[in-house]
Amino acid sequence: MMNQKHKALSTLGMAMRAGKVISGDEIVLKAVRQGKAKLVIVAGDASENTKKKFQDKCGTYNVKLVEIFDRITLGESIGKPERVIIAVTEAGFSKIIIQSLTQPSEVEYID
């Protein structure tokens, strides 16, 4: 599973360098409302309040939301200090990230 998560993080880094990642509460909320956010990632250690706010917003606007990693890992993946909430604004990158987080690793099935 680690390499899948690693792939998600490195894809986030690529998306950031391509200018397709935004972060911060207000900016991400705005992007969700405008239909620009393709994927919202909320840190596992975000406050319940923040998680609920984004779950509700993303639900309303039909934007995929994943809760994963912690604020330090999220920040590091995009070369910034701690980040609680980030959004990917390009469909291709968000698809790769979602797939790498939802695909079960084949290794888990070997007994």
C-alpha positions in Angstrom: 0.0 0.0 0.0 2.9 2.3 0.8 4.0 2.6 -2.9 0.4 3.5 -3.9 0.3 6.3 -1.3 3.7 7.3 -2.4 2.5 7.5 -6.0 -0.4 9.7 -4.9 2.0 12.0 -3.1 4.4 12.2 -6.0 1.5 12.9 -8.4 0.5 15.7 -6.1 3.9 17.1 -6.3 3.8 17.0 -10.1 0.4 18.6 -10.2 1.7 21.3 -7.9 4.6 22.0 -10.3 2.2 22.1 -13.1 0.2 24.8 -11.2 -2.8 22.5 -10.8 -2.9 22.4 -7.0 -4.4 25.0 -4.7 -4.5 25.0 -0.9 -6.1 26.9 1.9 -9.7 26.9 3.2 -11.2 29.9 1.3 -9.4 29.3 -2.0 -10.4 25.6 -2.1 -14.0 26.4 -1.1 -14.2 28.9 -3.9 -12.8 26.4 -6.4 -15.4 23.8 -5.3 -18.2 26.3 -5.7 -16.9 27.4 -9.2 -16.5 23.8 -10.3 -12.8 24.1 -10.7 -11.8 21.6 -8.0 -11.7 18.1 -9.3 -10.5 16.5 -6.1 -10.3 17.8 -2.6 -7.9 16.2 -0.1 -8.4 16.9 3.6 -5.7 15.9 6.1 -6.7 13.1 8.5 -5.7 15.4 11.4 -7.8 18.3 10.3 -10.5 19.5 12.7 -13.8 17.8 12.7 -15.3 21.1 11.8 -13.1 21.5 8.7 -13.8 17.9 7.6 -17.5 18.4 7.9 -17.5 21.7 6.1 -15.7 20.3 3.1 -17.6 17.0 3.1 -20.8 19.0 2.9 -19.5 21.4 0.2 -18.0 18.7 -1.9 -21.2 16.6 -1.5 -23.3 19.6 -2.7 -21.1 20.3 -5.7 -20.4 16.6 -6.4 -16.6 17.0 -6.0 -14.6 13.9 -4.9 -13.2 14.3 -1.4 -10.6 12.0 0.2 -9.3 12.2 3.7 -5.8 10.9 3.9 -2.3 11.6 5.2 -1.7 14.3 7.8 -1.1 18.0 7.5 2.7 17.7 7.5 2.7 15.0 4.7 0.3 17.0 2.6 2.3 20.1 2.9 5.6 18.4 2.1 4.1 16.7 -1.0 3.5 20.2 -2.5 6.6 21.8 -1.1 4.8 23.9 1.5 4.5 24.1 5.2 1.6 22.2 6.8 -1.6 22.0 4.8 -4.9 20.8 6.0 -6.8 21.2 2.8 -5.7 21.1 -0.8 -7.5 20.7 -4.1 -6.4 19.4 -7.5 -7.8 21.5 -10.3 -7.0 19.2 -13.3 -9.0 16.1 -14.0 -6.0 14.0 -15.2 -4.0 14.5 -12.1 -7.0 13.9 -9.8 -7.8 10.7 -11.6 -4.3 9.3 -11.1 -4.4 10.3 -7.4 -7.8 8.7 -6.9 -6.8 5.5 -8.6 -3.5 5.2 -6.7 -5.5 5.6 -3.4 -8.3 3.3 -4.3 -6.5 0.6 -6.2 -5.8 -2.3 -3.9 -2.2 -3.4 -4.2 -1.9 -6.8 -5.7 0.6 -7.8 -3.1 -2.1 -7.8 -0.4 -3.8 -10.8 -2.0 -0.8 -13.1 -2.0 -1.0 -15.7 0.8 
